[in-house]
Amino acid sequence: MNIFKRDASLHEFSWENLGDVKEGRGDLGEEMPVIVYRLMQYTMLDILTKDFGADKANEYFRRAGFLAGQEFAKNLLDLTVDLDKFLANLQDSLKEQKIGILRMEAFDADTGNMVLTVGQDLDCSGLPITNETVCNYDEGFIAGILGAYTGKDYDVKEVDCWANGDRVCRFNGTVVS
């Protein structure tokens, strides 16, 4: 007998299932230390890697990030404004939510391809140097946001990372044809 039976609707993500954090955490508030977020993230990644292998675990993180990015964009951003205003709003929102400091390094208006950096990234800034890129969730998150805004499919790859010895995370976003 499974004593942890839950309503099936809680297993399918919806923004509403995040609940009313202000009401539920009246004394503790909406914020928590980054270390607690990373504890959840990296222990989950460890279990998924052990059970399914690194490639599959990273794929799951990208997919989860993609879903989160789409929902973040739909619920917290204005998707009707021009690109400059959208990017300014995205920068403000990522900083306000303490996810990171976004910068656009390059944008090709003909293709829609872009290079973005995220400084002080929630997922990796301050990690030990392991000579690898680790922000798979962020790849999906950014792809989800860009897709929600443009209506196009993006392939986002991290090319620089704190864990790789860099001080910002750099992402190449390419429109998938």
N, C-alpha and C positions, 0 to 999 in steps of 0.2 A: 504494500500500500504506500502510495506516494503522499506524504503529508504536505508536500510543497506544491500541490496542484494549484495552478493559477488560471485565471481567465485567459483564454486564447487570444483575446484582443490585446492583452498586454505584451504578447510576443511579437505582434506586428507593430512596427514603430509608427507613432503619430506624434506630432508636436504636443498635442494635448496631454499625452501620457507623461510628459515631463513634470506635470503638476504645477501647483502654485508654490514655488519655492519660498517666496516671502512669507506666506502664511504658515507653511510647514516648518520653517526654520526661524521662527520669530526671534529667539534668543541668539542663535548662532549666525544668522544672516546668510546671504547668498554666496559669499566667497569662502574658499577653502585654500589651503596651501597647495602649491604646485606639486610638492612631494607626494601628496595623497592622490592626486590625479595620476601622476607617473607610477605610483605603486599599483594602482588598478590597471593601467595601460600595459606596463611591462610584465606584470605577473600573468595577465591574460595572454599576452604575446608569447610568453614562455610556455604556457600550457598548450596553446594552439600549435606552437612550433614542435613541441615534443610529440603531440598527437598526430599532426598532419604534415610536418616538415616546414622548413623556413619559407619556401616559395608559396605554399598554400596559406600559411599563416599571414604572410605579407599581403597576399591577395585578399584575404578576409578583411584585413585592416584597411586596405584601399577601398574595398566595397563599402565598409561601414563608414569610412570617411566621406565617400561619395554621397551616400544617403544623408549623412549629417550636413554636408555642404549644401545640398539641394534644399533641405529643410531650413537651414540657417538663412539661406538667401531668400526663400519664399516668406519666411516669418519675420526676419529682422532687417531686410534691405528693400529698397524701392527698385523694382526691376523695370520701371518704365522710363527712367532718366537716361540721358546720353552717357557715353562711356566715361568721360572725365568725371562727371558727377557720381556715377556709380562707383568708380574706383576711389574717389574721395570718401564716399559713404562707407565703402568696404574698409578702407584704412581706419576710419574713425571707429567703426564697429569692432574690428579686430583688436584695436587698442583698448577700447572701452571694456570689452570682454576679457582682456588680458591674455589674448591668444598670441599676439605678436605684433611687430611693427612692419607693415607691408610697404614695399616700394616697387614701382614698375620700372624696370631697367630698359626694356625694349618692347616695342609693339609694331607689328607689321599690319597696317590697315588693309592691305590686299588679301592676306591669308588669315588674319585673326590670330596668328601665332604671337606668343609673348614670352618674356622672361621676367619673373617676379622674384623678389627676395623677401624673406621674413626674418627680421632680427628679433632677438630675445624670444625665440620660438618656444612655445609652451612644451612641446614634445622633447626638445633636445638641448636647448641652450644650457651649458654647464655640465653636460655629460662627459665622461672620460673619452679620450680619443681612442677610437677603435678602428680607424681607417675604413669606415663604411658609411653609407648614407642610411639613416634609420627612420626617416619621416614618411613612411608608407601611408599612414593615416592622413597626413597632410596632403600627399599627392591626390588622394581621393577627395578630400575636403575641398581643395582648390578646384579640381575638375568638376565637382558637383556645383560649386558656386558659379563658375564660368558657364557651365551648361545651362543652369537655371536662368542666367541673365541673357545669354546669347541664343539659346535654343539649339546650339551646336554641341556635338560630342568633342570633348577635349581629352587628350592623352597628356597627363602631367607627370613629369619625371624630375626627381630631385637630382641635381648635379653637384651641389656643394652642400655640406652639412657641418654643424658643430662637431659631431662625432667623427667627422672626416678631417678635422683640424681647421675648419673655416669658422668665421665668427658670425656668419649669416647662413641661412638656408636659401639656396637658389633653385628655382624651379623653372623648367622649360615647359610651356604649355603649347601644345600643337593641336590644331583642329584636325580631327579625324575625318577623312573624306568618305 
